């Protein structure tokens, strides 16, 4: 892998993963939202670099949508949803503490590389060799989703899963056709808005709770 | 053109409801949605007749396509949408009378229902697997607020669980879709059309088996979450028990099977590429797991809406098992089961909404001697359960029998036997619960007021249709066979 294309692409893809790992040791909402924005921008740059390299107008348009949506719009929403309350919004008691999370993340990254070797070889391009990074981001998203108990951090976990999958899509197939990408982006945006409204309703109904304190429904 | 109209009518209904907000006569505006869904059903039947006679239709520049399978699903969605929006008028009127909801929220509810119906119709009419994904994800976004419509603690908890679990599931389905796209591009498809059903089916033999296998496993996991197949079912009982009755009816009656429709389509591609063994193993596993979960949790159920929800998991298991058999007979039976289950289950959920409004509880223990006190409601509920448990003359009896026959034909007889054992356990459990709720002498001397005729009519009508298609296969058999051949080699 040589040349400016390969190195800038690797740098941008690497930035997505670095952001994902960084989220594991942050507990305040404000700093997590900043990392979400940084990851969105890195993801948009991946699409932009690929789009310019391939001369694919659809992919460049997709990159702009991703930059606007995941780099700006969604972080702004998240900051609004978790902005007030300050210290109340910290993740006080994650199920797994920070050092253990980092060890787990290393294990997940190794697992991702082992599991996606076959697909990476099948894709057979420079971008294809980076597919395991996308899978690692996805797995880290699952990890955040199951170990964090504040509504806002679960939203962040969902976004990580989504970004990981988007990264795999860019690297495998240069994204999906632009019209479909538009539909997907619209769904993601609406999903975040719905989650945000729900998180606010949860807070007004239950007060400041962790999600595992919700015990209304059971068999 | 007609395909576009099918999608547009529910949306126009929604827009009319939104426009009529706050004006005098806003109560009657809700009927616009019912009329719109009825029109969509009529158009769907017309399309089904045309497709059976003269082949698939396309619309909207190739984005929409209706073959026999799509047409059949449009009819199913239209039927349940008509029933659910009809009873939705009643549900909202009762909530407004009891001060449980405001006018603004009632409008939001009705508009979201129309958007929900349109999203399901788009899913089954999409020519392209990407558009299918967008439509199914849209149903999650739209229904979250509908599940949480009551704004109680339970409803909020259920809607949070619902959107988080289903978003993860649907994300995995997207990853599966990307892998299928990757395989299609390598097989020489053009990027624009590579995700079309027709092109996937045509190129199926050239798709890379390893990538396709991984992709299909993710698709079953992802869409299976929306179908409510075990072990991805945990959102389902909460969402179906907390949502207002018409929403439970729509979700259980059609949304689950619309998601299953996606699996059925991908299965057809995978079976051509890999042979039937791979999809069969996957589907049999999730099917038997679902049946086991449903049977064990139905035994100890204390809430009748949750009872109906677990019953959905059972039926999705049966459908998955039928699809695993995969021969045309099995698929035709699966489709008949999708319609029969949709009718019976939505009538039951809608009736349970009436019972809950009348009795004020969703606990099985809280409802007694219903047949004596409220013969109309108790009768519909009892007959609905008879249909759902697969007794003749209802169509679920014939479809279950046909599915079992197909399973024996392809060597899945052992799985069919396991399924029958689970069904017997479920039968005993449900009959036990129903006996508590329905039978016994009346404790009051005066009979209570029955529901108005316009409320009872669609409930009885749904059961009558379910019985008729069980006895006379004629109006459907041509469509069912054509649809089954779309997804079998």
Interface residues (C-beta under 8 A of the other chain):
Chain A: X118 X119 X122 X123 X138 X142 X145 X151 X154 X158 X161 X162 X165 X168 X169 X172 X173 X176 X177 X179 X180 X183 X184 X186 X187 X190 X191 X194 X195 X197 X198 X201 X202 X205 X206 X211 X214 X216 X217 X219
Chain B: X128 X130 X131 X133 X134 X137 X138 X140 X141 X144 X145 X148 X151 X153 X154 X156 X157 X158 X159 X160 X161 X163 X164 X167 X168 X171 X174 X175 X177 X178 X179 X181 X182 X185 X186 X191 X192 X195 X208 X210 X211 X214 X237 X238 X241 X242 X297 X300 X301 X306
